[in-house]
């Protein structure tokens, strides 16, 4: 039995984004080991992985920037896990596993397939941290056996900066989604009322602040509009929204906060339109799920977001980092109420045709077959 390691920054990202891949790996007879740091939702995530038949091993890592000592300790912990488990292949996701996990696997002679599922806050923010990350990627990716990107713009970005060397690379359309799991998300709407929902980790680069300002403006123009916000506060992330800021927005009546959920359909069933004003994504899972639930979408015209939307047919695009542009797109959507059912159907068809789990998993299995020859 071949053993596959799936390594990501926190266990929630594995249970949420790699569920279909794990299921297919198990169906094909692979022993699946998941390695990640624990977080506040670890119990639920570990239960999901156990139900899928995957084992989980926690590894401590620091997600706050780059610290040489802490990152060396993380590599040493990971080295002990990889040496003991002796996997036949490692699948790495998120920044630090892609960089330091690849170096660790190389020391032990373990083949690696990396997935760049977005640039991350460090690269998006620019400055010294972005330059350091570029150097780390340039060094580590020379030891990778294959690098897959969830959007073609990120692939071009890495190529233009010489971060890939001669490493084979390619495109994978997100983490894949089974649209059949997203039926029954309809909402019984009261006459004239429109509910917008942004659901994401509450981070600056997800566009939370622009959403708040746009909602403040929109509610003056459309009093019947209600703005919802869902997602988890992430104090371990340097760009996280502070708890007191969220409390102020709720108190002011700008948004209604839904908290976080392990069942995203519960959130979608409470809304009419899903909003994600992110600065950049790999390929937004939330938008794929929203479209699968037949929800019209408002999102930014950036890589990883615009891929999911057919402009004017399944949703509207706005300029990134612009509360004014977002407010205009939300107003346009509010004026398109009668088109919501058609927009939802078009969005779902688009996901079925371009982002299915079967399509994504086939790309991974083809890459695995080549790397493990």
C-alpha positions in Angstrom: 0.0 0.0 0.0 1.5 3.4 -1.1 1.5 6.0 1.6 0.7 9.7 0.8 1.3 12.6 3.1 -0.9 15.7 2.8 0.7 18.6 4.6 -0.9 22.0 5.1 -0.6 24.9 7.6 -3.6 24.0 9.7 -5.8 20.9 9.9 -9.0 22.8 9.0 -7.6 23.5 5.5 -7.2 19.8 4.9 -10.6 18.7 6.2 -12.3 21.6 4.3 -10.4 21.8 1.0 -8.9 18.3 0.5 -11.9 16.1 1.5 -12.7 14.9 -2.0 -9.0 14.2 -2.8 -8.6 12.1 0.4 -11.8 10.2 -0.4 -10.5 9.3 -3.9 -7.0 8.4 -2.6 -8.6 6.0 -0.1 -10.8 4.5 -2.8 -7.7 3.8 -4.8 -6.1 2.0 -1.9 -3.6 4.6 -0.6 -2.7 5.0 3.0 -3.3 8.8 3.7 -1.5 10.7 6.4 -2.5 14.3 7.1 0.1 16.6 8.8 -0.8 20.1 10.0 -0.8 22.4 13.0 -3.8 22.2 15.3 -6.1 25.2 15.5 -9.3 26.1 17.5 -11.4 23.9 15.2 -9.1 20.9 15.3 -11.5 18.5 17.0 -14.1 18.8 14.3 -11.5 18.7 11.5 -9.8 15.6 13.0 -13.2 13.9 13.2 -13.8 14.5 9.5 -10.4 13.1 8.6 -11.0 10.0 10.8 -14.3 9.4 9.1 -12.6 9.5 5.7 -10.1 6.9 6.9 -7.1 9.2 7.1 -4.6 9.5 9.9 -3.7 12.8 11.4 -0.4 13.8 13.0 -0.1 17.4 14.4 3.1 19.4 13.9 3.7 22.7 15.6 4.6 25.6 13.3 4.6 29.4 13.4 2.3 31.1 10.9 3.4 34.7 11.8 6.0 35.6 9.2 9.4 34.1 8.9 11.5 33.4 12.0 14.7 31.4 11.3 14.8 29.7 14.7 11.1 28.7 14.8 11.1 27.6 11.2 14.2 25.4 11.8 12.4 23.8 14.8 9.3 23.2 12.6 11.6 21.5 10.0 13.1 19.3 12.7 9.6 18.2 13.9 8.5 17.5 10.4 11.8 15.6 9.7 11.0 13.3 12.6 7.5 12.6 11.2 8.6 12.1 7.7 11.5 9.8 8.7 9.3 7.7 10.9 6.4 7.4 8.5 8.5 7.1 5.3 5.8 8.2 2.8 6.0 7.4 -0.9 5.0 11.0 -1.8 4.2 14.3 -0.1 1.5 16.6 -1.3 2.2 20.1 0.1 -0.2 23.0 0.3 0.1 26.6 1.7 3.3 28.7 2.0 5.4 27.1 4.8 4.8 23.5 3.9 5.6 24.4 0.2 8.9 25.9 1.3 10.1 24.1 4.4 8.2 20.9 3.8 9.8 20.6 0.4 13.3 21.0 1.9 12.6 18.5 4.6 11.3 15.9 2.1 14.3 16.4 -0.1 16.7 15.6 2.7 14.9 12.3 3.1 14.5 11.6 -0.6 10.7 11.8 -0.6 9.1 13.0 -3.9 7.1 16.2 -3.6 4.2 17.8 -5.4 3.5 21.3 -4.3 0.3 23.3 -4.9 0.4 27.1 -4.8 -3.2 27.8 -3.6 -2.7 31.6 -3.7 0.1 34.0 -3.0 -0.7 34.6 0.6 -0.7 37.8 2.7 3.1 37.9 2.7 3.5 38.0 -1.0 0.4 40.2 -1.6 1.7 42.8 0.9 5.0 43.4 -0.9 8.0 44.8 0.9 10.8 42.9 2.7 8.7 39.9 3.6 7.6 39.4 0.0 11.2 39.6 -1.2 12.3 37.1 1.4 9.5 34.7 0.4 10.6 34.9 -3.2 14.1 33.9 -2.3 12.8 31.0 -0.3 10.5 29.8 -3.1 13.3 30.1 -5.6 15.6 27.9 -3.5 13.1 25.3 -2.3 11.1 24.8 -5.5 14.3 23.6 -7.3 13.9 20.5 -5.2 10.2 19.9 -6.0 9.1 17.2 -8.5 6.1 19.2 -9.6 4.4 22.5 -8.8 0.7 23.0 -9.5 -1.0 26.4 -9.5 -4.7 27.1 -8.8 -4.8 30.0 -11.3 -2.7 30.8 -14.3 -1.8 34.3 -13.2 0.1 32.9 -10.2 1.9 30.5 -12.5 2.9 33.5 -14.7 3.9 35.5 -11.6 6.3 32.7 -10.4 7.7 32.2 -13.9 8.4 35.8 -14.6 10.3 36.1 -11.3 12.3 33.0 -11.9 11.0 31.2 -8.9 10.5 27.8 -10.6 13.8 27.0 -12.3 13.4 23.9 -14.4 10.8 22.3 -12.1 7.8 20.9 -14.1 4.7 22.9 -13.4 1.1 23.1 -14.4 -2.5 24.3 -13.6 -5.1 22.7 -11.4 -8.6 24.4 -11.2 -8.8 24.8 -7.5 -9.5 22.1 -4.9 -12.5 20.7 -6.8 -16.1 20.6 -5.8 -19.0 18.1 -6.0 -22.0 20.3 -6.9 -24.4 17.5 -5.9 -23.5 18.3 -2.3 -24.8 21.9 -2.6 -28.5 21.5 -3.4 -31.2 22.8 -1.2 -29.7 26.2 -0.3 -32.7 28.2 -1.4 -34.0 31.0 0.9 -37.6 32.1 1.4 -37.3 35.8 0.8 -39.5 38.4 2.3 -40.8 40.9 -0.3 -38.3 43.5 -1.2 -35.6 42.2 1.2 -32.2 41.3 -0.1 -29.5 39.7 2.0 -25.8 39.9 1.1 -23.3 37.6 2.8 -19.5 37.8 2.9 -18.1 34.6 4.4 -14.3 34.2 4.8 -11.6 34.3 7.3 -11.8 37.8 8.7 -8.5 39.1 7.3 -7.7 42.5 5.7 -6.7 40.9 2.3 -10.1 39.2 2.1 -11.6 42.6 1.7 -13.4 42.8 5.0 -12.9 46.5 5.5 -14.1 47.3 2.0 -17.2 45.2 2.6 -18.0 47.1 5.8 -17.7 50.5 4.0 -19.7 49.3 1.0 -22.4 48.0 3.3 -22.6 51.2 5.2 -23.1 53.1 1.9 -25.5 50.6 0.4 -27.8 50.6 3.3 -28.4 54.3 2.9 -29.5 53.7 -0.7 -31.4 50.4 -0.1 -32.9 50.3 3.4 -34.3 46.8 2.8 -30.9 45.4 2.2 -29.3 43.4 5.1 -25.6 42.7 5.2 -24.3 39.5 6.8 -20.8 38.5 7.7 -19.6 35.0 8.5 -16.2 33.5 9.2 -13.7 33.1 11.9 -11.4 35.6 13.6 -7.8 34.5 13.0 -5.6 36.2 15.6 -2.6 34.0 14.5 -2.6 35.9 11.2 -0.9 39.4 11.1 -3.7 40.8 8.8 -6.6 39.6 11.0 -9.5 41.8 12.0 -9.5 42.6 15.7 -12.4 41.4 17.9 -13.1 44.9 19.1 -13.5 46.1 15.4 -16.0 43.4 14.7 -17.9 44.3 17.9 -18.1 48.0 16.7 -19.5 47.0 13.3 -22.2 44.9 14.9 -23.1 47.6 17.4 -23.4 50.1 14.6 -25.8 47.8 12.8 -23.7 47.6 9.6 -23.5 43.8 9.6 -25.1 40.9 11.3 -22.4 38.5 12.3 -23.1 34.8 11.8 -20.0 33.4 13.4 -18.3 30.4 11.9 -19.7 27.1 10.7 -18.6 23.6 9.6 -21.6 23.5 7.3 -21.4 26.3 4.8 -24.8 25.5 3.3 -26.4 26.7 6.5 -25.0 30.2 5.8 -25.9 30.1 2.1 -29.5 29.2 2.9 -29.8 32.5 4.8 -28.7 34.7 2.0 -29.4 35.8 -1.6 -26.0 37.0 -2.8 -22.5 35.9 -1.8 -19.8 38.6 -1.7 -16.0 38.2 -1.6 -14.0 41.3 -2.2 -10.6 39.5 -1.8 -7.4 41.1 -2.9 -6.3 37.8 -4.5 -7.0 34.1 -4.3 -5.6 30.8 -5.5 -9.1 29.8 -6.5 -11.8 30.7 -4.0 -13.5 27.7 -2.5 -16.2 29.9 -1.0 -17.2 31.2 -4.5 -17.2 27.7 -6.0 -19.5 26.6 -3.2 -21.7 29.7 -3.5 -22.1 29.1 -7.3 -22.8 25.4 -6.7 -25.6 26.6 -4.4 -27.0 28.8 -7.2 -26.1 32.0 -5.5 -25.3 35.1 -7.6 -21.9 36.5 -6.7 -20.2 39.9 -6.3 -16.4 39.6 -6.2 -13.2 41.4 -7.2 -11.7 41.4 -10.6 -8.5 39.5 -9.5 -7.0 36.1 -10.0 -8.8 33.3 -8.2 -12.1 35.3 -8.0 -13.0 36.4 -11.5 -12.4 32.8 -12.7 -15.6 31.7 -11.0 -17.9 34.5 -12.3 -19.3 35.1 -15.7 -19.6 38.9 -15.6 -23.1 40.1 -15.9 -24.5 36.6 -16.2 -23.7 34.8 -12.9 -22.5 37.9 -11.0 -20.6 41.2 -11.0 -17.0 42.1 -10.6 -15.6 45.2 -8.8 -12.2 46.7 -8.5 -10.0 45.3 -5.7 -9.4 47.4 -2.5 -12.1 49.8 -3.5 -15.1 50.2 -1.2 -16.7 52.6 -3.7 -16.5 50.1 -6.6 -17.8 47.3 -4.4 -20.7 49.4 -3.3 -21.6 50.1 -7.0 -21.5 46.4 -7.8 -23.7 45.6 -4.8 -26.2 48.3 -5.9 -26.2 46.9 -9.4 -26.9 43.4 -7.9 -29.7 44.8 -5.7 -31.3 46.2 -8.8 -31.1 42.8 -10.5 -33.4 41.0 -8.1 -35.6 39.4 -10.8 -32.5 37.9 -12.5 -31.2 36.0 -9.4 -32.6 32.6 -10.4 -31.1 32.8 -13.9 -27.8 34.1 -12.5 -27.6 31.2 -10.0 -28.2 28.6 -12.7 -25.6 30.0 -14.9 -23.1 30.1 -12.1 -23.7 26.4 -11.2 -23.3 25.3 -14.8 -20.0 27.1 -15.0 -18.7 25.3 -11.9 -19.9 21.9 -13.2 -18.1 22.4 -16.5 -14.8 23.8 -15.2 -14.2 23.1 -11.6 -15.5 19.6 -10.7 -13.8 17.5 -8.1 -13.4 14.7 -10.6 -11.5 17.0 -13.0 -9.2 18.3 -10.2 -8.4 14.8 -8.7 -7.6 13.4 -12.2 -4.9 16.1 -12.5 -3.4 15.1 -9.2 -3.4 11.4 -10.0 -1.7 11.9 -13.3 1.0 14.0 -11.6 1.4 11.4 -8.9 1.8 8.6 -11.4 4.5 10.5 -13.2 6.4 11.5 -10.1 6.3 8.1 -8.4 7.4 6.1 -11.5 
